[in-house]
Amino acid sequence: MEVNIISGVLLEARQCDSPNCDDRPETPIDLVVVHNISLPPGQFGGPFIDALFTNALNPLDDEYFADIAHLCVSSHLLIRRDGELVQYVPFHRRAWHAGISSYRGREKCNDFSVGIELEGTDDQAYQEVQYEVLAAVVNALIKTYPGIDAERIVGHSDIAHGRKTDPGVAFNWDHFRGLLDD
């Protein structure tokens, strides 16, 4: 995989531009945050994640959507169950994925992180292709952004203690780390 450093685009990803982003402060990108998402909860496929991240989620499409359709959120990337890779926000822009967050005493993790969503839930096994694509993406990010290394890849739960639980107990960190380049 390859990141275009000028455009901040991952060349292999389908582009689906989110308006929910802004300029990063002058700080290096040095953290990757792994999340999970499924819309409606526990259901996979369909257009609803794209709709959420592009402010087009119809609150009438599912009872759950009434509570979240107003949110202005995004992520840099989504890796679907079948391995499809979708980019919503260029890496040089700040995606709105972490919320209230802190990593090693640094607040506002959106300022210095890349957010990657896996289509999934905390307690349902992820697909092997998702691990493979995630590892390929992270390897490309490590090559592009020198501040990122294998130790600076965390779950949403690690930066939003007590508030978030993703990517959850179903995510196999050892397996994922074993797929990274040395």
PyMOL commands that set and color helices and strands:
alter all, ss='L'
color gray80, all
select helices_A, chain A and resi 48-53+63-67+109-111+128-144+150-152+156-159+173-179
alter helices_A, ss='H'
color red, helices_A
select strands_A, chain A and resi 3-4+9-10+14-15+21-23+31-37+77-79+85-87+93-95+102-103+106-107+113-119+153-155
alter strands_A, ss='S'
color yellow, strands_A
deselect
rebuild
show_as cartoon
